[in-house]
Amino acid sequence: MEENKPLKIHYYFIFDNGRKSTFEINLDRKTLAYIPVKNLKPSSWTKLDHFQCRNCPLKKEDSPECPLALNLTEVINEFSNLQSFDNVHVIVETAERNYSKNTTVQTALSAMLGIFMVTSSCPVMLPLRPMVRFHLPFASVEETIYRSVSTYLLGQFFKYKNGDEADWNLNKLTDDYEDIQMVNSGMAQRMRSVVDKDANLNALVVLDVFAKELPFSIEKSLQNLEYLFNSSTSTDLLK
């Protein structure tokens, strides 16, 4: 049955020199956890205590490998010898629609890295996992802010509905993204020990830009989206 089949996202990379790379990303339909197509091979840089993130709650006795780093092994191996501004045509296939873009390796890889990061067993990244169900590659900062806040508030609605206290002021969301910044910094340190060129590092920098932008936007810039919900705007649309 359909509900028992994994949710699939395909990434196709076509480079100027004719090289092609394909990634089939399988996710558990209920938990959205990443299901590897083949066994992930640990290495020295995936060990939990190898540049372990400052805010990591895991202990190496229980989790010898960093679950996030382990999720990225195949990607790192494939892209470690590329420059961030190499050109690439990327096609993304999801269950609902397809996307395509002529862009840089940095931008294309950033879109895919986000999936592997939030679908790992990293506890810090778990709050972002619901967003992967409606994956939007190449999202702008504004789109990411809109999706992040909307997803968070929907989660708070379900908490409220179940009798739990809801955070309508987005306080926990800001804390979550500050923690994610620390994880991105820790992952960048890990990657420096394994990559030959800068494509993977720069892709992580793009993700970190979004992580740093969101806390600022909650405090200072969320009002820029308020016009979308003004009653006067809604009235004008009905005329």
N, C-alpha and C positions, 0 to 999 in steps of 0.2 A: 504494500500500500504506500501511497505517496508520503504519508506522515512518517514512515519508517525509513525512507530514503534520505540520504544526506542532502543538505542544501549546497549547491555547487556554484562557485564563482570561478570563471576562467580568465586568466590574464595571458595575452599574447603580445610578445615584444618582437618587433621587426626592426633591425638596425640598418643603417645606411650601407654597411658593408655586406649585407645579405644574411648576416647571422640572425637566427631566430631562437627565442626562448619561450617556453610555454609552462604555465603553472596552473594546475587544477587544484583548487582549494575546496576541500570538502569539510562541511561543518555539520555537527549534530543538529538536527532540526529543532530539538527542544531546548538544548542547553547552549547552542551556538559555539560549543567547544570545537577546536580544530581537530580533524581526523586525518592524520598523516597517511598519504598513499603508500609510503614505505617507511620502514623503521628509521627513526631519527638517530643519527650517530653522534654520541657525545664526543667532545674534544676538550683540550685544556682550557679553551676560552669559554666553554659553557659551564664549567664548574661554578657552583653557587658562590664560593668564596673568591672567585677571580673577579676583582673589581666589583664586589657585591654592593648593590645600591645602599645608600646610607639609611633609607627608610624601609629596607626589606624586612618583612616579618618572618621570613622562612629561616629554618635552621638546617645546616648541612647534614645533620644526623637523620633528619626526616626527608630532606630533598637535596640529594648530593648535586644535582644539576639545576641550574637556573631555568625554570620552565619557559621563560620568555626567550632566552638565548637559544635554547634547544629548538624552539619553534622557528628560529631564523636561520638555522644552519644551512638549509638548502639554498635559501636566497643569498646568503653571504657568499657561499661557494660559487654561485652562478655569476654574481655581479662584482666580485672583489677586484677584477682587473679592468674595470671600466671607469672612465672619467665622468664626473657628475653632469657635465654639459655636452656629452655626446648626444647626438640626435637619435630619436627612436619614434616609431609609430606604434602605439599601443592600442589594443582592442580589449575591452572588458565585457564579458558576457555574464549576465545575471539571469535569474529565473524570470524577471519581469521585462528586462530590456537590455540593449547593448549600448556601449559607449565606445568612442574612438577619439584619438587625439594625436596630433603630431606635436611632440614636446621634447623635453630633455629627460635623460635617464633619472636625474634627481627628482623631477616632478612625478614621473611615472612610477618610480620605485617607492616614493613616499606614499602614494595611494595604496599600494599593495602591502607595504610594511605595516601599515596601520591595522590591517586585518589580522596578520600573524601575531601582532602584539596583543591585541585585545582578546583574541580567542585562545591565548595561552592560559596556563593556570596561575599566572602572576596575580596575586591578590590585589595589588595596587591598580592594575589595569581593568579589573572586573567591572567597575562602574560604567565603563564605556562600551562594554560588550553588546548591549541591546541595539546600539547604533549600526552594528554590522549587518543586522537583518535587512536593513534598507540601505545597503552600501552605496555611497555616492562618491565615485572617484573624481579626483581633480577639483574637489570642493574649494571654494574661496574661503577666506577667513570669516566673512559675513555669513556664508552658508553654514560653516562649521559651528559658529556661535548659535545660529538659529536652531540647528538640529540638536546641538548639545543641550541647550536650555529646554527645548521642547521635550526631548527625551527624558531629561531629568524630572521635569514637572509631571509628566505622565506617570513616571515611577512613583512620585510622591502622592499622586492621586490614588494609585492602587494601595499604597501604604495607608492613606487616610480611610479608604473604603474598607480596609481590613481591620480598622480600629487602632492603628498605630499613629504616632505623632508624625505629621508631615512637615517638611522644611520648605515652606512656600517662599522664603526669602533667599533661597539659593546659597545659604551659608556653607552647607556641606559640599556643594558643587565646587565652590572656590577652593576649599581644602583639598578635594580630590585632584584638582588640576595642579595644585602646588606639589602634591605627592608625585604626580605624573612627570613633572619637570625633573624631579630627582631621579626617577627611573630613566628618563631619556638621557640624562647626564651620565648615569652609570653605564647605560648601554653604549654610549659613544666611547667611553673608556675601554669597554670590552672590544668594540669593533676596531679601535686603533691598533690592537694587538694582533689583528688577523688580516685586515684588508691591505691590498697592494696599492690601490688608488683611492679616490675619495668619494665614489658614487654612493656607497652605503652610508657613510658618515653624513654627507650632505642631505640625503633623503631623511635621515633622522633629525637633522637640523630643521627641515621644513616642518616636521611633526611638532618639534619643540616650539616653533614659532606659534603654532596654533595653541599649544598648551599654555604658553605665556600670554597670548593675546586674550584668552577667555577670562581669566581672573580680572584683568584690567577692564575688559568690556563689561563685565557684570557691574563693576563699580562706576564706570565712567561713560560707557558708550552704548549700553543696552537701550537707552532712550532713543537712539537713532532708529530703532525698529518700532518705536511706539506708534508712529504715524500709520502703520499698517492696521492698527486696531482702533483708531479714533472713530468715534461714532459719526463724526462729520464725513470722514472718508467713506464709511460704509453707506451713508445716506446718499452721497454723490454717486456711488456705483450703481445704486438702484434707480437713479433718474434716467 
